[in-house]
């Protein structure tokens, strides 16, 4: 599909490497690093996305998937059809102009992409002699509710960045939060009970925010779709996948709505910042776009599942020390939740398991040997999570970079 998408552009595709994968609408969004050569012989590597479940615009090519026969959209960064303002924040002059228009003039800005989730959001760090700010790019219709949510979190005393400026085309200017991503200090916080206590206190404070909207739907809400996707990608494991999803369904069907509270909605260590000198102390919280009413155990399940995937990623890169630290922290967080919520101990397994199976689907649908191996490891982790009140992790192995790995958070 990639050579076909580039056909007619004067550019030839030489090779491509899988970069990322994540759910998108009723499909998946696959990222590739595509090596190209133009008519003049100039070579380049283009970050390109194939979207099987989303829309497209004038910058996208529509081609047919040779396996399914379905039309898919192919586009190159930064021409993201879901984030129309993104191309305008990737150039220094354009950024200087828009910040001046917002009353925050800068000189000689340096731009760094801090985070990018195709079709959903991007964060660009802007460093200049005048200071550091972050440009957050979202879908245009999300600007007003995000500004309102930030105001409500700030009013509740949560350490989220203030919105300094916003525009209706999908751009927000955010202040810098204090500290560093918790994932970058995994070795220091893995065995420190003070971090576990800080995390519990953080979720407790989130529950006090005066929100009325529902939290973003998660892997448990979309379980049927994730199940079909995973079975299609791993037909040899269909019986086991159905058994795991059936167990999650049985153990979650009776959850009372009275147990819900305001939650983050997509919590993991790259959303949490910690003090540089006392990394057990939480100093910042990011990406509250997903916040709203939901089950608190799902936030815990998301943190634990991301740590499982991060542990596998560290081990696949030969860093057994950080891999083991991520695994220990995952266990500690799960055990702490069970200790504080003994009446809801049965909920932690399904909350973790549903997230792990969603990650497994994303890995397996790449079709690569590493992706399939990682998916099988995540199936093993799901079995363990549904068996014990705290996550017990499988043996290490290869895998693609998870969204929560250090360097990808915003």
C-alpha positions as a printed Julia matrix, in Angstrom:
410×3 Matrix{Float64}:
   0.0     0.0    0.0
   2.87    2.41   0.73
   4.34    2.41  -2.83
   0.83    2.91  -4.22
   0.2     5.84  -1.88
   3.4     7.56  -3.06
   2.71    6.85  -6.74
   2.34   10.01  -8.79
   4.24   12.15  -6.29
   7.56   11.81  -8.09
   8.89    9.85  -5.11
   9.72    6.15  -5.03
   9.49    3.99  -1.91
  12.67    2.01  -1.25
  11.86    0.37   2.09
   9.77    0.8    5.22
  10.02   -0.11   8.9
   7.17   -0.46  11.39
   7.24    2.43  13.87
   4.04    2.29  15.94
   0.49    0.99  16.07
  -2.59    1.99  18.02
  -6.4     1.83  17.75
  -8.11    4.36  15.47
 -11.89    4.48  15.16
 -12.96    1.01  14.06
  -9.47    0.07  12.94
  -5.81    0.7   13.61
  -3.35    3.44  12.78
  -0.01    2.01  11.64
   3.1     4.18  11.59
   6.07    3.5    9.29
   9.44    5.08   8.65
   9.49    5.1    4.86
  12.77    5.48   2.99
  12.24    7.29  -0.31
  14.16    8.68  -3.29
  12.92   11.44  -5.59
  13.49   12.01  -9.31
  16.67   13.97  -8.58
  18.11   11.11  -6.55
  17.62   12.8   -3.16
  16.85   10.34  -0.37
  14.64   10.99   2.65
  12.89    9.13   5.45
   9.21   10.06   5.75
   7.11    9.25   8.82
   3.98    7.83   7.19
   0.7     6.54   8.6
  -1.8     4.01   7.29
  -5.22    4.52   8.9
  -7.7     1.65   8.52
 -10.39    3.25  10.67
 -10.26    7.03  10.29
 -11.04    9.8    7.87
  -8.81   11.64   5.43
  -8.4    15.05   3.85
  -6.77   16.64   0.82
  -3.31   15.65   2.09
  -4.18   11.94   2.27
  -3.97    9.21  -0.34
  -6.72    6.61  -0.4
  -5.64    3.11  -1.43
  -7.1    -0.38  -1.15
  -5.92   -2.86   1.44
  -4.97   -5.9   -0.69
  -6.0    -8.27   2.12
  -9.41   -6.89   3.06
 -10.26   -4.88  -0.05
 -11.18   -1.94   2.19
 -10.16    1.64   1.43
  -7.54    3.02   3.83
  -6.05    6.48   4.25
  -2.3     7.1    3.96
  -0.67   10.38   4.97
   2.73   11.76   5.95
   3.64   13.71   9.08
   2.85   16.54   9.79
  -0.18   16.54   7.44
  -2.4    14.82  10.01
  -6.05   14.99   8.85
  -7.27   14.98  12.46
  -4.97   17.83  13.53
  -5.19   20.51  10.84
  -3.06   23.06  12.71
  -0.13   20.67  13.23
   1.83   21.71  10.1
   1.82   25.3   11.34
   3.62   24.49  14.6
   6.51   22.58  13.08
   8.34   25.66  11.76
  10.17   28.2   13.92
   8.98   31.32  12.1
   5.35   30.21  12.18
   5.57   29.42  15.9
   7.2    32.78  16.68
   4.43   34.52  14.76
   1.56   32.72  16.47
   3.04   33.23  19.96
   3.51   36.94  19.22
  -0.13   37.13  18.15
  -1.05   35.47  21.47
   0.85   38.13  23.42
   3.85   35.92  24.19
   6.62   37.07  21.83
   9.7    34.85  21.61
  13.02   35.14  19.82
  15.02   32.3   18.25
  12.7    29.53  19.44
  13.88   25.92  19.45
  11.16   23.36  18.71
  11.07   19.78  20.03
   8.24   17.3   19.48
   7.48   16.15  23.04
   4.62   13.82  22.13
   2.61   12.74  19.14
  -0.45   10.52  18.99
  -1.54   10.55  15.34
  -5.04   11.81  14.8
  -5.47   12.68  18.49
  -2.89   15.14  19.79
   0.63   16.49  19.46
   2.75   18.45  21.89
   5.61   20.68  20.75
   8.03   22.1   23.31
   9.16   25.67  22.59
  12.38   26.84  24.26
  13.5    30.43  23.92
  15.37   33.1   25.93
  11.92   34.17  27.16
  11.22   30.75  28.69
   9.58   27.42  27.85
   6.0    26.79  26.8
   4.24   23.83  25.2
   2.02   23.95  22.14
  -0.68   21.32  22.36
  -2.48   20.45  19.13
  -5.83   18.66  19.37
  -8.9    18.14  17.23
 -10.58   21.54  16.91
 -13.83   20.55  18.63
 -11.85   19.49  21.72
 -10.38   22.92  22.51
 -13.23   24.37  24.59
 -13.82   21.3   26.79
 -10.07   20.88  27.36
  -9.7    24.5   28.48
 -12.63   24.06  30.85
 -11.2    20.82  32.29
  -7.82   22.46  32.91
  -9.53   25.31  34.74
 -11.43   22.86  36.94
  -8.31   20.84  37.76
  -6.38   24.01  38.64
  -9.27   25.16  40.85
  -9.09   21.83  42.7
  -5.38   22.33  43.38
  -4.11   19.66  40.97
  -0.61   20.24  39.5
  -1.71   20.51  35.86
  -0.35   23.13  33.45
  -2.37   26.32  33.03
  -3.7    27.15  29.58
  -2.01   30.42  28.59
  -3.82   30.79  25.27
  -6.11   28.8   22.97
  -7.48   28.95  19.43
 -10.48   27.34  17.8
  -8.39   25.59  15.14
  -7.05   23.13  17.72
  -4.13   24.94  19.35
  -3.5    25.46  23.08
  -0.46   27.09  24.67
   0.38   25.48  28.01
   2.81   26.45  30.73
   5.63   24.1   31.71
   4.98   21.82  34.68
   7.66   21.25  37.28
   9.72   18.07  37.37
  10.47   15.18  35.02
   8.37   12.26  33.7
   8.01    9.53  36.33
   8.93    6.92  33.73
  12.4     8.44  33.45
  12.99    7.71  37.15
  11.72    4.13  37.17
  14.82    2.81  38.97
  14.39    5.28  41.83
  10.64    4.94  42.37
  10.14    1.21  41.74
  10.82    0.22  45.34
   9.88    3.44  47.11
   6.56    3.13  48.97
   6.36    6.91  49.12
   5.73    7.03  45.36
   2.92    4.5   45.71
   1.41    6.67  48.44
   1.81    9.79  46.27
   0.04    8.07  43.39
  -2.85    7.02  45.63
  -3.1    10.57  46.96
  -3.1    11.94  43.4
  -6.03    9.76  42.31
  -7.85   10.78  45.48
  -7.4    14.46  44.63
  -8.56   13.86  41.04
 -11.8    12.49  42.48
 -12.53   15.92  44.02
 -12.54   17.79  40.69
 -15.99   19.1   39.79
 -16.53   17.5   36.39
 -19.81   16.37  34.87
 -18.66   14.59  31.71
 -17.91   10.89  31.4
 -14.3     9.73  31.2
 -13.11    8.65  27.78
 -14.21    5.14  26.87
 -11.42    2.65  27.51
 -10.4    -0.88  26.55
 -13.1    -2.45  28.72
 -15.81   -0.36  27.06
 -14.58   -1.49  23.62
 -13.96   -5.1   24.64
 -16.01   -6.66  21.82
 -14.08   -4.8   19.14
 -10.71   -5.57  20.74
 -11.67   -9.24  21.05
 -12.56   -9.53  17.35
  -9.36   -7.75  16.34
  -7.14   -9.95  18.5
  -8.81  -13.19  17.37
  -8.39  -12.12  13.74
  -4.69  -11.4   14.3
  -4.02  -14.54  16.37
  -6.49  -17.18  15.12
  -4.47  -19.95  16.73
  -5.14  -18.37  20.15
  -8.86  -17.75  19.54
 -10.06  -20.17  22.21
  -7.74  -18.68  24.84
  -8.62  -15.1   23.86
 -12.35  -15.86  24.14
 -11.81  -17.5   27.52
  -9.95  -14.45  28.84
 -12.53  -11.97  27.54
 -15.37  -14.1   28.91
 -13.71  -14.09  32.33
 -13.3   -10.3   32.22
 -16.95   -9.9   31.22
 -18.24  -12.16  34.01
 -16.19  -10.35  36.64
 -17.09   -6.83  35.54
 -20.75   -7.06  34.55
 -22.08   -6.34  38.04
 -20.05   -3.23  38.84
 -22.27   -0.61  40.44
 -22.41    2.9   39.01
 -22.38    4.21  42.59
 -18.71    3.25  42.76
 -17.7     5.74  40.09
 -15.8     8.97  40.63
 -13.79   11.46  38.6
 -10.76    9.72  37.08
  -7.93   10.69  34.74
  -9.01    8.29  32.0
  -5.6     7.49  30.49
  -3.15    7.35  33.37
   0.42    6.12  32.98
   3.88    7.19  34.1
   4.56    9.53  31.19
   1.5    11.55  32.23
   2.88   11.92  35.76
   5.81   14.23  36.57
   7.95   13.9   39.69
  10.36   16.12  41.57
  13.9    15.9   40.17
  15.5    15.62  43.6
  12.74   13.66  45.37
  11.29   11.49  42.58
   8.79    9.84  44.91
   7.03   13.22  45.11
   4.53   13.88  42.27
   4.89   17.41  40.92
   2.8    17.46  37.73
  -0.03   15.8   35.82
  -0.56   15.96  32.05
  -3.13   15.09  29.38
  -6.31   15.45  31.39
  -8.35   15.62  28.16
  -9.71   12.16  28.95
 -10.85   12.94  32.51
 -14.41   12.45  33.72
 -16.62   10.08  35.66
 -15.47    6.46  35.63
 -14.3     3.56  37.75
 -11.12    4.38  39.72
  -9.82    0.83  39.32
  -9.57    1.43  35.58
  -7.01    4.2   36.12
  -5.02    1.77  38.25
  -5.4    -0.94  35.6
  -4.13    1.44  32.92
  -1.04    2.35  34.96
  -0.23   -1.29  35.69
  -0.78   -2.45  32.08
   1.42    0.33  30.7
   4.13   -0.68  33.16
   3.87   -4.29  31.98
   4.31   -3.21  28.36
   7.09   -0.79  29.3
   8.88   -3.58  31.18
   8.75   -5.8   28.09
  10.04   -2.95  25.95
  13.0    -2.26  28.26
  13.88   -5.95  28.3
  13.62   -6.19  24.51
  16.24   -3.4   24.35
  18.58   -5.33  26.64
  17.82   -3.23  29.75
  16.82   -5.96  32.19
  17.3    -3.64  35.18
  14.68   -1.12  34.06
  12.45   -3.92  32.81
  12.47   -5.57  36.22
  11.9    -2.2   37.93
   8.79   -1.57  35.81
   7.5    -5.04  36.7
   8.07   -4.55  40.43
   6.32   -1.18  40.35
   3.36   -2.71  38.48
   3.04   -5.38  41.17
   3.37   -2.84  43.97
   0.67   -0.54  42.55
  -1.75   -3.44  42.07
  -1.12   -4.78  45.59
  -1.57   -1.32  47.1
  -4.93   -0.89  45.4
  -6.1    -4.28  46.7
  -4.93   -3.41  50.2
  -6.82   -0.11  50.17
  -9.91   -1.57  48.47
 -10.34   -5.1   49.86
 -14.03   -5.22  48.92
 -13.11   -4.52  45.29
 -10.1    -6.81  45.03
 -11.76   -8.84  42.28
 -11.9    -5.77  40.04
  -8.17   -5.26  39.62
  -7.67   -8.35  37.43
 -10.3    -7.43  34.81
  -9.14   -3.78  34.79
  -5.54   -4.79  34.1
  -6.46   -7.64  31.77
  -8.66   -5.57  29.46
  -5.85   -3.06  28.98
  -3.25   -5.78  28.37
  -5.43   -7.44  25.73
  -5.91   -4.11  23.94
  -2.12   -3.67  23.85
  -1.84   -7.27  22.59
  -4.2    -6.52  19.71
  -2.15   -3.53  18.66
   1.04   -5.58  18.67
  -0.41   -8.66  16.93
  -1.98   -6.72  14.06
   1.46   -5.54  12.93
   2.0    -9.09  11.68
   5.68   -8.88  12.62
   7.45  -11.63  14.54
   8.23   -9.2   17.37
   4.64   -7.95  17.49
   3.19  -11.44  17.65
   5.71  -12.52  20.29
   4.84   -9.48  22.41
   1.11  -10.17  22.01
   1.6   -13.73  23.23
   3.51  -12.45  26.26
   0.65  -10.06  27.0
  -1.81  -12.95  26.83
   0.3   -14.68  29.48
   0.31  -11.52  31.58
  -3.49  -11.32  31.27
  -3.86  -14.9   32.5
  -1.7   -14.02  35.5
  -3.63  -10.82  36.23
  -6.94  -12.72  36.24
  -5.53  -15.4   38.51
  -3.88  -13.27  41.2
  -4.91  -10.0   42.89
  -1.68   -8.41  41.65
   0.02   -8.65  38.28
   2.56  -11.44  37.81
   4.56  -10.84  34.68
   5.65  -13.26  31.94
   9.18  -13.95  30.82
  10.82  -11.12  28.87
  11.06  -11.06  25.11
  11.06   -8.81  22.04
   8.43   -6.19  21.31
   7.64   -2.91  19.62
   7.99    0.37  21.44
   4.9     0.95  23.62
   3.15    4.29  23.68
   4.11    4.7   27.35
   7.82    4.09  26.87
  10.13    6.91  28.0
  10.36    9.66  25.45
   6.88    9.22  24.03
   4.81   10.79  26.81
   3.67   14.4   26.77
